[in-house]
Amino acid sequence: MTDLLHRALAHTDAMLNLLTDSFRQVLLAVEPDGADLAAVIPDPEKGAPASRHPRSAEVLAVWFQLLNLAEEHASTTARRARIEQAASPWRDSWAALLRTVGDDDEAVLQRVSIEPVLTAHPTEAKPPQLRALHRELSRYLHHINPAEKPSPRVQAELQEILERLWRCGQTASSKPSVADELEDICQFLEQVFPDAVTELDQRFVAAWRAGGGDASLIDDPKRWPSWKFGTWVGGDRDGHGGVTAAVTHRALRRLRLGALHLQRQSLAHLSNTLVLNASSNHASDELRAELRRQSVLQGLEIDTAGTDQPWHDLCRLLVRRIDAEIQALEAGGDGTLRSHDLRQPLAVCSASLRAIRANAVEQRHLRPALRRLEVFGLHLARLDVRQNSTFHDQAIDEIIRTQGGDIAWMQLDPEQRFAFLDAALRNPASTRSETTGAAATTVFDCYQVLARHRRHHGDRGLGSLIVSMTRHPSDLLAVHYLALQAGFADYRNGRWLAPMPVVPLLETRGDLEAGTGILGRYRDWLAEAAGTEPQQVMVGYSDSNKDAGYFAGQWAVHRAQSQLVRELGGDSLHVFHGRGGTVSRGAGPIHRFLEALPPGAAATGIRVTEQGEVLAQKYANLPTAVDHLEQLQTGAFNVARHALTTPADPSSKHALFAAIAEGSETAYRELLSHPGFERYWAQATPVDLLEHASIGSRPVRRTGRRSLADLRAIPWVFGWGQSRHYLTGWYGFGTAVMNLNETDRAALQQLAASSEAFLHYSVRNIQLSLASSDLDIAKCYAQLVDDVSARDAVFQLIADEFARTDQALHLIAGGDWRAQRPRAERTIALRATALTALHHQQIELLAAWRQGSNEVLPQLLQTVAAIGSGSRAMG
């Protein structure tokens, strides 16, 4: 164990002891049976078993949250300590990457573009007030040194926060609305990310200069790594009837208001800071002319020639313009302000400061304001709109029928649909529609909201039109057709004029394999209208996993990206990664994830989803947010750096990986096709609880049919995680590797010696999933299955594969793989006692509830929330 790891674990222990003792004191002080409740909390040092109590789940949910915060705080503290030690910074930090700035690094910078896309937490059990308290406590912990005894004041403040945390309640009383979810997203966009980007910029500039880079090359912030933010909340209508056109309109308005308030705060700070006196500091003619122009625009009479503080006055006038825009929006209007209305005067102000050699003032105050305007604009985050291809088909079918057409759209094959849409789009005048059915009206209403926003505010707040379950190029032409019908887009003079890019989402294994053909034909259809912008394609890690199992799903996504790069070229492709919050859904350390991408797959930048549950883990406070954004940014830089020198497809092991994926998928599908499997899944996991829990605004199933195919990937992962099977993160890999061990030892040795990033990343995630599984607990859940033969047969398949996977990991690691991951083992061990108690409680309550005891449901849902906190991921 390294010294740094030892110190990090010691820091975790000290912080956890402090928080645990404080929480015990709160329970003793505020609860009549406080001593009994306090006895539920495990002893972090002795590992004493938690006592049973009717409110055990509530107590343990809070304790797990405190443990999570202690670990996050220790990780951030260790990272910062190592960065400050210039001799050994983290390898995913700017200090490490730019130790020596290379000749090509300026060109690399132009390729670094990052866009985290924030989504709601589909299995969020915690109420918004509780999540806000987590953020407050997380921020407070960064003012505490756990190695020192806290003062009475600090102890009192800490206990007060913990008391509110305890009294807040651990589960939501009702499902959150989309507005609730958006408000949670906006907390990060308004209160965390702006300052995090500013601090990260400072780290980058400092590292560039320390590494000997030419300072003039980064004098202009436009040359720095590019940041954008996006969101799906308010635009993701795939199987979510609650996301109406009105909801999308309110989401766009809320994001705009948030951005306006953010820029107002920034400019108000500038106004208070730039109190330079013109009598001793020359104000340029351009500055005074801009001041005059702004005063005329606002109908004011200002003596711009005689004013003593023109910099201050100019910023104050810009604040007034923002105030007027806010008032217009709050009164129900649309407003007229654009980002360039603020950017131009700020650029004049910046140039004026540099002209009088006030460089330090300009760099510390003006430059961050310009950067904030560039990143967040007056839109805060770009809103994507996602809809399922089947819904689009229903809309087109309605249009054809209401127009009196004799085409049975739903009966056409994909090629026939493509031909129809191609002809209709080439002769748009004949296809305009006035009357429609319910599905088409839903699509049209959404597009008209987007069109209105674009007319008043421009394109910057609009993201992409994403088509879930894209199976054929006709699914993409369908969006063009519907946008044309709605008056949102046009086709003139052989050029397609679309205000938002149409983006296929390739999710299942079959769709990923067909991706090159889908995208290639679509690009051919767009022809010259495609312009110079790279074509965006979204790859989904969730449904590919549900469809084929972990390794086969990962390989399908990896191979699809490789093929797309090879056929279309990395510079004409922009891959959007749909990652979730668990290993099964593409999660893992972001820098390792990026390293594992095929060469060229990130040549035009990184766009990646950040799901609600990881937002709370990564971005609850400024220090952790900066660290995680740095990992994302430096990972993107590293990938871009390698893209300049690495061949497009260098691996000689792809055939080997493909064989393992095939063997893994075969084993996985055999499990799913077992006659007793669906009964086992439905009864040995608590997936049925999701339909009764106040968790997330989105339905569990896409169309409501009670089938495995209709079930979303998130509840699929949720059920296996809550019951400690976790098989979505490892099942099938053991069979594939052990078969290789029997048939081709040389290939197995090649696998064990491989340093390829894809394999390294995948194996580490399989290790984590297997280590998190507990077959003893899973077997207890299996006792809930009423068909004994189905139960025993399916569980035996799972247990046998678990043993094979464990053995396979030993062979690849060349020894005890668990011993090679001491931090992960420590993390799991800290939670083991409390989780075991919770699982047994959940099993008892689940059995009673399924037999008709509805009064236990609230207590049962408490166990869901507590186990989610303990495992740090719900789905």
C-alpha positions, 0 to 999 in steps of 0.5 A: 500500500502506497504512502498516499493511499495509506494517508487517504484511508487514514483521512477517511477513517478520521472524518468518518469517526468525527461524523459518526460521533456527531450523528450519534450525539444528534440521535441521543439529543433529539430522539426519545429512543436515541440510544437504541437508534444510535446502536444501529450505527456500525462502529467504523473501527470495530465493525460491530454489527448494527442493531435492528430497529424499526427505523434502522434503514433511516439511520443507516441511510444517513450513515452511508451518506456520511461515509460517502462524503468522508471518502469523497473528502479524503479523495479530494484532499489526497489529490490536492496534496499530490498536485501541490507536490510538483514532483508527483502530481496525479497523472490526470492533472494539468500539472502532470500532462504539461510538465513539458509542453510539446511542440504539437500541444498548441494544435492539440488544444484546438481539438479539446472540446468538452460538453457534459450533458446533465440528465436527471437521476431516474432512480433518485430516491432522495428528496430535493431538500436532502440533496441540498443538505448533502451539498451544504454538508460537503462544502462545510467539511472542507473547512474541517481538519478531521485529524484535529479535535473540532472546536465547540463552535465547529462541533455545534455547527456540524451537529446542527447540519446533521440534525437537519439531515436526519429530520429531512427524511430519506425518501421523497413523499411523491415523485419529482416533477420534471421542474423539480429535476431541472431545478436540481440540475440548475443548482450545479449549473449556477452555483458550482460549474461557473466557479469550477471552470474559472479555477480549472482555467487557472490550473491550466494556465499555471501548468502551461507556463510551468511546463515552458509553453509559449505564454502568448499562445494562450493569451486569448482564452478562445485558445483554451480547452473549450467548455459547453454544458448541455442537459436533457431535463425538459427535453427527454420525452422518450417514453415520458408523457410528462415532458410536454411542449409546455414543459420544454418551453418552461425548461428553456425559459428557466435555463435562460433566466438562470444564465441571466442571473449568472451573468448579472452576478458576474457583471455586478462584480466587475462593476464593483471591481473596475473602479479605476479613475479616468483622471489617472488612467487613460480611457480609450476612445473606443471605451468611451464610444461604447459607453455612449452607445450603451447609454443611447440604447437604454435612453439615458443621458450620461456624460461619457466624455467627463465620467471619472469611472468609465469601466465601472459605468459601462459594466453598470449599464450592462447590468441594467440591460440584463435586469431589463431582460429578466423583467421581460421574461418574468412578465411572460415576454421573450426578450431580445438580448443576445450574448454578443450584446454583452461580449462586444462591450466587454471585449472593448473594456478588456482591450482598454485595460490592456492598453493601460497595462492593467494586465493583472486586473484584466486577467483576474476579473475581466477574462473570467467574465468573458470566459463565463459568457462564452461557456454559459452564454444566456442559455446556461446549457444546451437543451437536447430533445430526445424521442423514440423512433417508434413515436415518430412513426406513429406521428407520420402514420397519423399525418398520412391518414389525416391527409387521406393517403392510402399508404399503410405507414406502419406496414412499410419496410425501412427501405420503403419508408426511406423512399417515401420520405426522400421523395417528400423532402425533395418536394416539400411544398406538397407535404405541408400538413395542417390537421394531425393526430395526437402523436403528430400534434405532440411532435409539432407542439415541441418543434414550435416551442423550439422554433419560437425560442430560436426566433427570439434567442438564437441557436445557442440554447438548442442542442440536438434532436436525438432519435432513440432506437435508430434502426435505419436511415429512414428513422433520421429522415423521419425527423426531417420530415416532421420538422418540415411539417411543423415549420421548424426546418426547410429544404431549399435549393438542394440544401437542408436547413435544419436548426438542430442536428439530427442525431442517431442513438445506437443502443442495442448490439444490432443497432451498433453493428449497423451504425456505419451503414446508417450514418454513412447513408444518412451523410450521403443523403445530406450531401453538401447540406452537411457542411463542415460540422462533424456528424454527431452520433450517440452510443448507448452503454445501457441497452447494449449491456442489457442486450448482450451482457457487460463485456459483449456490450462494451465491445459492441460499442467500442467496435462500432466507434472503431468502424465509424472512425474507419469509414467516416473519418474521425474529423467528420464524426462527433461521438456522444457517449450515453453513460449512466451511473453504474459500471453496467451502464458505462460508468467508471473513472472518466480518464480511464474511460477516455483512454479506452476509446478507439483512436480517433473516436474523440478527435472532435471533442468529448460529449458525455452524459452525466447522470443525476446520481453521479452529479451528487457524487462528483460535483457537490462542492467546488473542490470535488467539482474542479477535480472531476472536471479536470479529469474530464478535461485532461482526459480529452486532451490526452486522447486528442494528443494521441490522436495526432500520432496513433494509427486509426486501428492499431490493435492486433488483439481485436479478434481475441476481444471479439471471441471473448465478447461472443463467448460472453454473450452466448453465456449471457443469452443462455441465462436469459433464455432459461425457462425459469429466468423471468420468474427468477428476475421478477421475484428474486429482485425488488424491481417491482418496488420501482413502480411504487416508489417516488423515484424519478419522474420517468416511467419504468417501462417505455410503453407500459408493456410488462415484458423484459424487452420493454423494461428500461435498462435502469430498472434492470440494473437497479433490481440486480444491484439491490439484490447484490447479484450485480450480474449486469457487470460481470456475467458471461466473462468467466465462461468466455475466458475459461473456454479460452483457457481450455482451447488456446492457452497462448491466447489467454497468455496474450490476454493476460499480458495485454496493456490495451486500455480497452481491456484494462478498463473493462477488466477493472470494472468487472473486478469491481462488479464481482467484488460488490456482489455477494452470493450469500445475500443473493441466495437469500433473495432467491428464496423469494422465488415461489417456483423451487425448480426455477429458483435452484436452476437459475441461481446455480447458473449464476453461482457457477458463472460467478466462480468461473469469473472469479477464476478468470480474473485470477488468471488474468491478474496472475494472482489474487486480483482482490489484493491488488485493489486494496482501496476498493476492498476497504470501501466494500468492507466498511459497508458490509455489516450495515448492508447485510442487515439492510438486505435481510430487512428488505427481504423480510419486508418484501415477502410481507408486502408481496403477500398483501401487507401494504402497511410495510411499504413505507418501511420497505422503500426506506430500505431501497433508499438506504441500500442505494446510499450504501452501494452509491448507485441505484441504477 
